[in-house]
Amino acid sequence: MILASGILKGFKSEISSKIFGLWGHIHINTPSLNSVIESKAIQLEQTFYPALDTIAYLEYEEPVSIFGQELKWLRTKRTQGGIQKIYPYVQTAGIIAEEGQLEGIVFKGVDKAYHWEKLKEYLLEGEMIAFNDSVPSRDIIISKITADRLNLTIGDQFQIFFIKGDRENKRRFLVKGIYNTGLEEYDKKLAFIDMKMAQFIADLPPEKVTGFELFVDNIEDLDRINDYVYFDNLPADLYSQTIKQKYPNIFDWLELQNMNEYLILGLLLIICIINMITVLLIMILERTRMIGILKSMGSTNWQVRKIFLYQAAKMILYGLLIGNLIGIGLAWVQKRFKIITLNEEDYYVSYAPIDLDFESVLFINGIVLIVVLFTLLIPSLVIAKISPIKSIRFD
């Protein structure tokens, strides 16, 4: 159960982390932003930029009631974190032409202050873009999928065609880095370039961008921070949305994994219950004569039942101890050495990720102990039906 929970949570965490690393947590754009081509430019100079990244936490009001009575002293709450950073970006499109092959691509133009630490985790080879304060850099970071399709490697140059005004234009780029997140749907269409070059391609002046990208400290606060940004900070011509709202398909799919987790843990718990019921019934059957003797000497049914429940509880605790040692041990080995590998094309990750936390382990142990013990009260009722006279003669 520990391994099942750790792997499923690790899988969801790893996929979410990859999406957030590429696209951020919250986007601020124009309300008419329907696609890359139709995106409207907005002013880089805004009252919320970069002021939003100074927010360490938010306080909010949320009614708390018990039995219909509101507890006003619990009404004021605060988020677990705030806004980590806000970055401007320019998103535009073009066509890569190399050796007679054409590849449509989405360019994400960012500056040197961007959240490069996350992208470095997925960089297979090469390095980050070399920014120049005076002229736009022609460096580009492409995905492994794009590099393989067009037979490009680090140091190669290729042309990109785009429409500027009413005319076709082109620029030559240098492959500076190749990244791979394993999310083929997103990797194959995204490349990172200098924001000044993206402004040139999109025919934008230096004082305009196509959006702002926010990173939050704690993902649990995402919706609440997004509401705060939208209702309290943005002008009427801008709106914000979380990456979950912008790309709901993959996050809806990840939410379905919760059902798998509950199903797996439920089945394993049922197996545990059946095994313990079987063990308890065998213990009762093997000690039928002892039960008869105890009853004949004046012991009540509950006193006899407690003896067996105590022994069953000891077995459960021993089992939990051994199970925790093995489960947490195997989880640590997998997290440290990544022994179990996966097909990245099918699972979006190259190994089985593990994400264990103390609360989850404690919850699993508590549920097993409580549920199994309460379930064992049912087979222990068999003791009440055992006749002292018949049981003493039982062989």
Residue pairs with C-beta under 8 A, 6 or more apart in sequence:
1 264
1 265
1 268
1 269
1 323
1 327
1 364
1 368
2 323
2 324
2 327
2 328
2 331
2 356
2 361
2 364
3 327
3 330
3 331
4 261
4 264
4 265
4 268
5 261
5 265
5 356
5 360
5 364
6 327
6 331
6 354
6 355
6 356
6 360
7 352
7 353
7 354
8 257
8 260
8 261
8 264
9 261
9 355
9 356
9 360
10 352
10 353
10 354
10 355
11 257
11 347
11 349
11 352
11 353
12 254
12 257
12 355
13 353
13 355
14 348
14 349
14 353
14 355
15 183
15 250
15 254
15 348
15 349
16 219
16 251
16 254
18 122
18 181
18 182
18 183
18 348
19 183
19 186
19 243
19 247
19 250
19 251
20 118
20 215
20 219
20 243
21 115
21 118
21 119
21 121
21 122
21 181
22 119
22 181
22 183
22 186
22 190
23 213
23 243
23 246
23 247
24 87
24 115
24 213
24 214
24 215
24 243
25 214
25 215
25 216
25 219
25 222
25 242
25 243
26 213
26 214
26 216
26 222
26 225
26 226
26 229
26 240
26 241
26 242
26 243
27 211
27 212
27 213
27 214
27 240
27 241
27 242
27 243
27 246
28 48
28 211
28 212
28 213
28 214
28 229
28 234
28 238
28 239
28 240
29 39
29 42
29 210
29 211
29 238
29 239
29 240
29 241
30 39
30 40
30 42
30 237
30 238
30 239
31 237
31 238
31 239
32 38
32 40
33 39
33 40
33 210
33 211
36 91
36 92
36 93
36 106
37 93
39 91
39 92
39 210
39 211
40 210
41 202
41 204
41 208
41 209
41 210
42 208
42 209
42 210
42 211
42 237
42 238
43 207
43 208
44 88
44 206
44 207
44 208
44 209
45 207
46 212
46 235
47 233
47 235
48 86
48 212
48 229
48 233
48 234
49 86
49 88
49 212
50 86
52 83
52 86
52 214
52 229
52 233
53 83
53 84
53 85
53 86
54 83
55 82
55 83
56 81
56 82
57 78
57 79
57 80
57 81
57 82
58 78
58 79
58 82
58 221
58 224
58 225
58 228
59 76
59 77
59 78
59 79
60 76
60 77
60 78
60 79
60 224
61 75
61 76
61 77
62 75
62 77
63 70
63 75
64 70
64 71
64 74
64 75
65 71
79 218
79 221
79 224
79 225
80 217
80 218
80 220
80 221
81 216
81 217
81 218
81 221
82 216
82 217
82 221
82 225
83 214
83 215
83 216
83 217
83 225
83 229
84 214
84 215
84 216
84 217
85 115
85 214
85 215
86 212
86 213
86 214
86 215
87 110
87 111
87 113
87 114
87 115
87 212
87 213
87 214
87 215
88 110
88 111
88 195
88 209
88 211
88 212
88 213
89 108
89 109
89 110
89 114
89 195
89 198
89 209
89 210
89 211
89 212
89 213
90 107
90 108
90 109
90 195
90 198
90 199
90 202
90 204
90 209
90 210
91 106
91 107
91 108
91 109
91 198
91 210
91 211
92 106
92 107
92 109
92 162
92 198
92 201
92 202
92 210
93 104
93 105
93 106
93 107
93 162
94 104
94 105
94 107
94 160
94 161
94 162
94 201
95 102
95 103
95 104
95 105
95 160
95 161
95 162
96 102
96 103
96 104
96 105
96 146
96 150
96 158
96 159
96 160
97 158
97 159
97 160
97 161
98 150
98 151
98 152
98 158
98 159
99 150
99 151
101 149
101 150
103 146
103 149
103 150
104 189
105 142
105 146
105 160
105 189
105 190
105 191
106 189
106 190
106 191
107 191
107 192
107 193
107 198
107 201
108 190
108 191
108 192
108 193
108 198
109 192
109 193
109 194
109 195
109 196
109 197
109 198
109 199
109 201
109 202
110 192
110 194
110 195
111 131
111 194
111 195
111 196
112 129
112 131
115 213
115 215
116 128
119 128
119 141
119 179
119 192
120 128
122 179
122 180
122 181
123 141
123 177
123 178
123 179
124 144
124 178
124 179
124 180
125 154
125 177
125 178
126 141
126 154
126 175
126 176
126 177
126 178
127 176
127 177
128 141
128 176
128 177
129 137
129 139
129 140
129 141
129 176
129 177
129 192
129 193
129 194
130 137
130 139
130 176
131 137
131 194
132 194
135 196
136 194
136 196
136 197
136 199
136 200
137 193
137 194
137 196
137 197
138 171
138 172
138 173
138 174
138 194
138 197
139 173
139 174
139 176
139 177
139 193
139 194
140 173
140 174
140 175
140 176
140 191
140 192
140 193
141 176
141 177
141 178
141 179
141 191
141 192
141 193
142 152
142 175
142 177
142 178
142 179
142 191
143 178
143 179
143 180
143 181
143 187
143 188
143 190
143 191
144 178
144 179
144 180
144 187
145 180
145 184
145 187
145 188
146 152
146 187
146 188
146 191
147 153
147 175
147 178
149 188
150 158
152 158
152 175
153 175
153 178
154 175
154 176
154 177
154 178
155 174
155 175
156 174
156 175
157 172
157 173
157 174
157 175
158 172
158 173
158 175
159 170
159 171
159 172
159 173
160 170
160 171
160 172
160 173
160 201
161 168
161 169
161 170
162 168
162 169
162 170
162 171
162 201
163 169
164 200
164 201
164 203
165 203
169 201
171 197
171 200
171 201
173 193
179 187
180 187
181 187
181 348
182 344
182 347
182 348
182 349
182 350
183 250
183 348
184 345
184 348
195 209
196 206
199 205
199 206
199 208
199 209
202 210
204 210
214 225
214 229
214 240
216 222
216 225
222 242
222 244
223 242
226 240
226 241
226 242
229 240
230 239
230 240
234 240
244 251
265 364
269 367
269 368
269 371
269 372
272 368
272 372
273 371
273 372
273 375
276 312
276 315
276 316
276 372
276 375
276 376
277 375
277 376
277 378
277 379
279 312
279 315
280 308
280 312
280 376
280 379
280 380
281 379
281 382
283 308
283 311
283 312
284 291
284 308
284 379
284 380
284 382
284 383
288 386
288 391
288 394
289 391
289 392
289 394
291 304
291 383
291 386
291 391
292 386
292 387
292 388
292 389
292 390
292 391
292 392
292 394
293 388
293 392
294 303
294 304
295 301
295 304
295 386
295 388
295 391
296 388
296 392
301 383
301 384
304 383
305 377
305 380
305 381
305 383
305 384
308 380
308 383
309 373
309 376
309 377
309 380
312 373
312 376
313 373
316 368
316 369
316 372
316 373
317 369
320 365
320 368
320 369
324 361
324 365
328 356
328 361
331 354
331 356
333 339
334 340
334 351
334 352
334 354
335 353
335 354
335 356
338 351
338 352
340 351
340 352
341 350
341 351
341 352
342 349
342 350
342 351
342 352
344 350
